[in-house]
Amino acid sequence: MPQPDPDEKIDATFRNGSLTAAGIILGFSLNFIGRWVSNPNDWSAIDIAPMLFLTVGITLQVKVFADLPARDSLIAEKYDRSGACS
């Protein structure tokens, strides 16, 4: 994949679509984990691994969601680094 020019910028409407997609995925993940935690069944040791993976994934989603609205995320290099295009 070619490296973008340091001065290359993306269109703000393109970033808005990525922000919407990241928000929807984050909302789904938070809803899923919320329903799982509120389940009345007892927790067991086997539940720790998936919960750990979900927590790490949600943390990364929050980071992307926080990075995208920044003004400098219109610079293509920083936009690519935010993980929204992968």
Secondary structure, 3 states (H helix, E strand, C coil): CCCCCCCCECCHHHHHHHHHHHHHHHHHHHHHHHHHHCCCCCCCHHHHHHHHHHHHHHHHHHHHHHHCCCHHHHEHHHHHHCCCCC
